[in-house]
Amino acid sequence: MTKTLFITGASSGIGEATAKAAAKAGWNVGLFARSTDDLERIASDIGDQALVLTGDATSLDDQKNALAKLQEKFGSVEAAFANAGRGSSGAGIQDGDPEDWDGMVDLNIKGALYTAHAALPHLKPVKGQFLVTGSMAGRNHLKGSVYGATKWFIHGLAGNLAQEMAEWGGRCMVVSPGMVDTGFFDSPKPDKLKPEDIADAMVFALNADHRANVREIFIAPTN
């Protein structure tokens, strides 16, 4: 039976790479993001295994509706990947922009919580898997980084959710990348990790035998 994966932040970077890698590994993929054009481009590359699900990760209703459409299309949803997130425009806490923090917290924290809340009713009947994008910044303290603090929340969430899901045989994994060469940064980072490196780790966790609960994958650039 072909399994199905729901991905937020699927229109670029790690989300796009994971969608393509998962589809290549035999998964159906639900592509969720705000940019319909980008999602349709990715879906056309993947083919019939992909479903475009336009929506905003900061909307619980958008995520619930997208998951319902994905289940209707493919019959079940075996995994969800809460990948949507962004950084902050200003560095530090004293000189940071509190209004900008609001949007980042809504997406990085509440968006991931919404994915979990919306996906668990689909995952529980199939003993499914929840995956979420953390960061090296959620494992190490970085001077004044509010973004890093949101990722510390994600790492805590993943550990707590893993215990909740274990009660019914579910699995939860957080991926913790160092710097990845994506549009997240204002300038290219050609000597750092590539989105495909993270996608390979996601597929490893997704395809691990159910007896193996891959709880975290930490990937740092060699340099």
Summary of the structure (lengths in Angstrom):
residues: 223
radius of gyration: 16.3
end to end distance: 40.8
largest distance: 52.8
contacts: 776
relative contact order: 0.15
helix: 47%
strand: 17%
